[in-house]
Amino acid sequence: MRLVTFLTHNTPRLGAQIGNHIVDLPGTYQAWLNTGGSSDGVPALPPTVLELLQADDAARAAAAKAISFAAENLSALSAVGLAYAEDNVTFLPPIPRPGKIVCLGLNYRAHVEETGRDAPPYPVLFAKFANTLIGHRQSIVLPKVSTKVDFEAELAVVIGRTGKDIKPEDAFDYIAGYTIFNDVSVRDYQRRTIQFLQGKTFDTAGPVGPALVTLDEISNPTGLDITLRLNGEVMQHSNTSDLLFDVPFIINYLSEIMTLEPGDMIATGTPGGVGAAREPQVFLKSGDTVEVEIAELGVLENSVVGPKE
């Protein structure tokens, strides 16, 4: 499944991405029931991605049935306002307000090298918050206080089950899926102290999406090409095989520290090629377009606009 959150009639809705269409998943499920589909004890789908992740296996199976029905009936669903051309919807973050947004720094070998640091013996952790999150095709708003705003292409893991002290070999049992993340970083604020937090938590500094792609659709999370383009020019290109700490290790390590819950998001770090490490340095400016592409996940695109008055 490729789960999205989108706006229709100014109301956030649980949707599914099918080709170049977005379908209203709760409405489509009801349409399927109206054609004789069996509810199997699920009278309606939850209205949000988070609530679907928090629901039981029967609800997720019902969502899969609705998606199969939609794939065969897109024209009919479009006619009744349950399917939309992708270009005609407003995307929100797949999970607009996750309980946790945990990020890793210095987790690609090439990025460690370009910073001139030694590889860390343990994951370097920091947090972002829900104020940073924006969806696909929404705008990164540059802050008034800095001109050193950087880009960071990242693979993000979304948790699907509550877990504590998760063994590495069991990690995938706790993952709902993956999405694309851009860890926008205000470098001068980031470097004011040894802590990263102040440079990572500006408003709109967390583009994410377009979709949460469920685990069953990803062949190998440690073998995905990851690319960032700035105005069409490739700035970062790598593969998740270059991660210092892979996804099972990350899940194990974090779950030793905290209980992981459905909807929690873990950004796994960025490859080499960030703007601050270039000569000359490259920072985001008004009018730019940033695209992050990860194999099997799609493309996250965001424009850049100047500070709000």
N, C-alpha and C positions, 0 to 999 in steps of 0.2 A: 504494500500500500504506500501511496505517496500522499500523506495527510497535510492539509493546509488549513490556515485560518484566514478567512477573507471577509470583506464587508459586502453585505447586500442589504439595501434599504436601511443603511446606517447601523446595521446590527452585525456584530461578529458572528460568523458561522463556521461550523466544522465542515470542511470540504475535502474532496479528493481530486488529485490531478490525474487526468486520464488523457494522454496525448497532449493536445493543445487546448483542452477544455478543463474547467473546474466545475465539479458537480456539488450541489448542496447534499451532503451525505444523509442527515436526518430526514430531509424531504424525500430523497430518493429511496431510502429504506421504507418509508411509508408508502410510496408509490409501488414498490415491489410487493409489500404486504397486500395492497389493494388489488394486485393482479393474481393473488392466490398464494403468495409466498408464505411459508410457515415461520411464525415468530420464534418458535422453540424457547418460549419463556422470555423473549426480549421484545416487549411491546413498542419500544422506541429507542433510538440511539441517543446517547448523550449529546449535548449541543456544542461541546468544545473538545479539542484534541486532548487536553489534560484530563478531562473527565473520562474520555474513552480509554486513556492509558490506565486510569485508576479503576476502571471497570473490570469485570471478570472476563474469562476467555469466551463466554457465550456472546458478550457484547462485541468483542473484536471479530468473532466469526460472523456475526450479523453484519458488521461493517463490510467485511470481505464479500459477503453475498450481495450487498447493495452496490458495491463497486463492479462486480461482475454483471449485474443487471444494467448498471449505467453504461458500461462499455458496449452493450448490445442495443441500447436504446437512447443514444445521445440526442438524436434529432427530436424524438418525442419529448424528452426531458427538457430540451431547449425551448420547445414550443410552450411549455407550461411553467417556465421560469425556474427550472431546477438545474440547468446546465448553462454555462456561460463560456464564451470564448475567453481564453486566458488574458488577452489584451484588454478585456473590458471589465476586469475585476481589480479591486484594490487588495493587495496582499498585506497581511499583518504578519508579525513573527508567528511561526507555527504554534508556539506556546508563549503568549504575550507576557506572562508574569510567572516565570519558573520559580520554584522555591529556592533554588540555588543556581548560580552561574559560576562555576569554578573553572579557572583558566590555568594553563601551564605555560611557563616561559622557558626559553632555552631548551626546547625539546626536539629540535632538528639539528643534526650534526653540522650542516652547512651554516645554519643561523648562528650556532655557537662559535664557529670559526670566524664569521664575519664580525662578531662583536669583540673578538680578541680575548674571550674568556675561556676558562677551562670547563669541560663538560661537568655538570653538577652530579654529585653522587646520589642525590634524591631529587624527585620532581620539585621544580620551583613553582610555587602556587600563589595565585592571587585571585581576587574576586572581581566580578562586574555585577551590576545590579539592573533591575528591570527598566530603569530610566534610560539606559543605553540602547535598548533594543528597538530596532526598526525592521520593517519587512522588505521584501524584494520590491525594487523600483521606488522605494521611499528615499528621501534625501538625507544625506549626511550633512548636518548643519555645522559649519566651522565655528569654533568659539571666538569670542571677541578678544580673548586674552593670549592667543597664541597663533603663530603662523607655522608651527612645526607639527602638523598633524599627519600621521603616517598610516600606512595600510599594513594589514597582516592577514593573509589567507590562512584559514584553518578548517580542519575537520572537527565537527562537534558531535559528541555522543549524547544521546538522550536516554535517560534511565526509564525503564518500564515497570520495574518491580521494586518494592522496598527491600533493602538489604544492608546488612552490617557484617563486617569481617568476611567478605566474599573471597573465596579462593580464586586464583587466576584461571584455573581450569573451568570454573563455573561462571566466569564473568559474563559470557554472552547470554546466559539465562536471565540476566538482569537488564539487558539493553533492549529498549524499544526500537531504536534505529539511529540514524545519523542525519545530520543536516550540515549546511555550509555556513561558515561564520567568518566575519571580517572583524578582527580585533583592532579596531581603529584606536590609535595611541597618540596622545599629545605628549611628544617627546620631552620638551623642556620641563613640563610639570612632572612627568614620570621620573626625571633624573634629579629632582630637587632633594630627594632623600633616597635611602637604600630600598624603600618600599615602592612598589609599582602603582599602588592603588590610585593615587591622585591623577595619574596620567591616563588611566584606563576607564574612568567612570564618568566622563563628560556625557551630557545628553547626546543621543543619536550615535554613540561610539560603538554600537554593537549590531550592525546589519546581520540578519540571519534569515535563512530560508533558501529557496521559496518553500520547500516542503520538508517535512520529516519523513524520510524514506525508511520503511521498516526493515528490520534485520534480514528478513527472508529475501529481500531484493538485492542485497549487497554480497558479492561473491567473496571478497577478501578485504576487510578494512585496512589491512597493513600492506596493501598493494595497489592503492588508488593514486592515479596521477592528480596533482593539484597545481592549478595555474592561476595567477592573478594578472589581469591586464588593466593598464591605466591608459585610457583613451586609445584602446586597441593595441598598445605596445605591451609585450610580455615583460613583466617586472619580476615575477616569481614563477618558477617552474620546478617541481620536484615530485616526489612520490612518498606516500606515507610509510614506505619501507625504510625511510631515513629517520624515522622517529627514534629517539634515544630510549624512551619508555613507551612501550606499545600499549594498546587499549586494555588487554587483560591486566597488565601490571598496574596501570593507572586506576582501574576499578578496584583492584585489591588494595592498593595503597590508600586511596581516598576512603574506602569503606572501613579501614582500620581507624581512621580519624573521626568519621561522621557517618551517620545513617543516611544512605542514599535513598531517595524517594522518587516515585513516578513524576516525570516532567523535569527533574533536575538536568541541567545541561553542563557538559564538560567540554571545554575548548582545548584541543590537544596540542596547541603550539603552532608556530609558523615556520615555514622554510626560509632559506636564505633569500636575499634580494630585497629586503625592506628598504624604504627610502632613506632612512637615516644612515644606513651603512654604505650608501653609494657615494661616488665621487664624480661630479658634485651631488650633494644630497637632493632628494626629490621628495617634496611634501605636497599634500593635496591642496588644490586651490579651487575657487569657485568656477563652475563650468566643467569640471572634470567628470568623467564617468569611470567607475570602478567595477570590474567584473571579476568574480571569483568562480572558477569552474573546477569541479571535482568529478572525476569519472564516476558514472552510475548515479550521481546525485543531481546533476544539472548545473545551472548557472545562476548565481546571485548577482544582480546588477543594481547599482545605486549611483545616483547623481550626487554631486557635491555643490552645495550652495553657500553663499556668504553668511556672515553672522546675522542673527535677527536683531532688528533695531529695538 
